[in-house]
Amino acid sequence: MLNADLQGLPPLLIQCGRDEILLDDTLRLQQAAKAAGLVVECEVFDGMWHDFQLFGAWVASADKALWRIAEFIRGH
């Protein structure tokens, strides 16, 4: 997605963990989306890993991330 034409995409919420293997790519995607004029929010969660949101029932940060996704969608 980093090399894609991002024009015309809806608002983006990007979430990743600070320990995410793709953290650098996530931050580059955020920059590319901003450069394309998109509405974009990027949230980096300390101590979290790839797909940490799957653990919402057990990890407080994952639960918080899921609530943020719902809030973002409701806001748009």
C-alpha positions as CSV (number, residue, x, y, z in Angstrom):
1,M,0.0,0.0,0.0
2,L,3.0,2.3,0.4
3,N,3.4,2.6,-3.3
4,A,-0.3,2.8,-4.1
5,D,-2.3,5.8,-5.3
6,L,-4.1,6.8,-2.1
7,Q,-6.3,9.5,-3.7
8,G,-10.0,9.0,-3.0
9,L,-9.7,6.7,0.0
10,P,-12.0,7.4,3.0
11,P,-10.6,8.6,6.3
12,L,-8.0,6.2,7.7
13,L,-7.4,5.0,11.3
14,I,-4.1,3.3,11.5
15,Q,-3.1,1.4,14.6
16,C,0.0,-0.5,15.5
17,G,2.0,-1.5,18.4
18,R,5.4,0.1,19.4
19,D,6.9,-3.4,19.2
20,E,5.2,-4.0,15.8
21,I,7.5,-5.4,13.1
22,L,5.8,-3.1,10.6
23,L,6.0,0.1,12.7
24,D,8.2,1.9,10.2
25,D,5.9,1.0,7.3
26,T,2.9,2.2,9.4
27,L,4.5,5.6,9.9
28,R,5.4,5.9,6.2
29,L,1.8,5.0,5.3
30,Q,0.6,7.8,7.6
31,Q,2.9,10.3,5.9
32,A,1.9,9.1,2.4
33,A,-1.8,9.4,3.3
34,K,-1.3,13.0,4.7
35,A,0.6,13.9,1.5
36,A,-2.3,12.6,-0.6
37,G,-4.6,14.9,1.4
38,L,-6.4,12.2,3.3
39,V,-7.9,12.4,6.8
40,V,-5.6,10.1,8.7
41,E,-5.1,9.2,12.4
42,C,-2.3,7.0,13.5
43,E,-2.1,5.5,17.0
44,V,0.9,3.7,18.3
45,F,0.4,1.6,21.4
46,D,3.3,1.1,23.7
47,G,4.4,-2.5,24.4
48,M,2.0,-3.9,21.8
49,W,2.8,-6.3,18.9
50,H,1.4,-7.2,15.5
51,D,-2.4,-7.8,15.5
52,F,-2.6,-7.0,19.3
53,Q,-6.2,-6.0,18.8
54,L,-7.1,-9.6,18.5
55,F,-6.5,-9.9,22.3
56,G,-9.2,-7.4,23.4
57,A,-10.6,-9.8,25.9
58,W,-7.3,-10.2,27.7
59,V,-5.2,-7.1,27.1
60,A,-6.3,-3.6,28.2
61,S,-4.6,-1.8,25.3
62,A,-6.2,-4.1,22.8
63,D,-9.6,-3.4,24.3
64,K,-8.9,0.3,24.1
65,A,-7.8,0.0,20.5
66,L,-11.1,-1.7,19.6
67,W,-13.1,1.0,21.3
68,R,-11.1,3.6,19.3
69,I,-11.9,1.8,16.1
70,A,-15.7,1.9,16.9
71,E,-15.4,5.6,17.9
72,F,-13.6,6.5,14.7
73,I,-16.2,4.7,12.5
74,R,-19.1,6.4,14.4
75,G,-17.3,9.8,13.8
76,H,-17.2,9.3,10.1
